[in-house]
Amino acid sequence: MTDHDRNRPSDDDAKANAALAKKRFAVLNLVRLVGLGVVLLGIAISQGATNAPPALGIVLALSGLVAFFFLPKTVAKGWRSDAE
């Protein structure tokens, strides 16, 4: 067995890594979708679609924007290994 063969991941490792990557991709997209939903809810509230105060809608919309743009990066940082 050569050094190259020892350093190459097995098929099981490759499948496990691919499955983990798919799950993480789904989580990141779910976080983005939730952020988008919060933005849309905030816009609806600020436009008077409910009896809630418009200021609440503005706060929700801004919070949703922050969640949409910055929360996925924060979540991904938690998954990084020390080697990266």
N, C-alpha and C positions, 0 to 999 in steps of 0.2 A: 504494500500500500504506500503510495507516494504522499508527500506532504500536501499536495494539492487535493487528493482524495480525502484526507483527514479534515481539511478545513472546509470542505463543501458540506452544506447541510443535507441531511437525509430527506427523502421524499416526505416522510411524516412531519419533519420540522418545517418543510416548505409549505405543506398543506395547513399546518397549525398557524404559521405566520400569515398565510393568505386569509384564513378565516378570521384571525385577530384583526387584520387590516380592514376587512370588510365590516366587522362590527364597529371598529373605531370610526370608519368613514360614515356609517349610518348614524352613530351618536353625534358626530360633528354636524351632519345635515339636520338632524332632529333639533339640535340646539339652535341652528340658524332658523329653522321653521318656527320654533317657539318664539324666537326674537321677532320674526316677521309678524306673527300673530299678535304679539303684544303691541307692535307698532300700529297695526291695523285697528286693533281695539282702541288704542289711544286716540287715533284719528277720528274714529266713529264717536267716541265720547266727547272729544273737543268740538265736534260739529253738531252736537245736540241730539244725537241718536238715542240717548238715554237721559234719565233725570240726574245723572251724576254731574258734579261740577266740571266745567271745561278745564279747569286747572289740573284736575286729576288726569284728564285725557292727555294733556301736554306732558305731564310727568311720565305717564305710561309710554307715550310715543318715544320720548327721549331715552327711557330705560330700555325699551325694545331695540332702539338703534345701537345702544352700547352693547347689549347682549348679542345682537346680530353680528357686529363687526369685531368685538374684542373677546367675547367669551369663548368662541372656538379656539382661538390662539392660546388662551389660558388653559383650557382643557388639554390641548395637545401638548403643551409644555409639561404637564403632569405625567405624560406617557413616555417622555424621552428617557433614554437610559443615560447612565453616566458617561458612556463611551461616545455619545453623540455631541 
